[in-house]
């Protein structure tokens, strides 16, 4: 449906928000879904900017959005060392066991209907799915 490439910089988070909001809204997600997806995508991009390892100088972060009749997806990809996130079940620990700000992945899993992580040809790929209310 659409693609956005941004430099690895916090200065472009407003562009990310606008991109997700415009496309998710026009695809037909409800306001709550748009808000949750925007939150999850901005958190994911922020994590890449702050914590990714092995990114090449001048590398960018790519966001792709797509949809079918059942769901809307936002995929974030970037070149770098492989990122292996904790599984959703690994969050059965107390908040005091996390470092400050250590809830980003939990937030991403919680905000979306489905989240997958992959590493293909040197690129980390995070795919966030929101199902339409009327999806079967």
FENGI-V96263 format. One record per backbone hydrogen bond with DSSP energy under -1.0 kcal/mol. NH is the residue of the N-H (numbers start at 1). CO is the residue of the C=O. If there is no record, write none. Layout:
nh->{NH;NH}
co->{CO;CO}
This chain:
nh->{2;4;6;9;12;13;16;17;18;19;20;21;22;23;24;25;26;27;29;34;35;36;37;38;39;40;41;42;43;44;45;46;47;48;49;50;51;52;59;61;62;63;64;65;66;68;72;73;74;75;76;77;78;80;81;90;91;97;98;102;107;108;109;110;111;112;113;114;116;118;120;123;124;125;126;127;128;129;130;132;135}
co->{65;63;61;7;9;10;12;13;14;15;16;17;18;19;20;21;22;23;24;30;31;32;33;34;35;36;37;38;39;40;41;42;43;44;45;46;47;48;56;6;77;4;75;2;73;71;130;66;128;64;126;62;124;122;53;87;88;94;95;99;103;104;105;106;107;108;129;129;127;125;123;120;78;118;76;116;74;114;72;70;132}
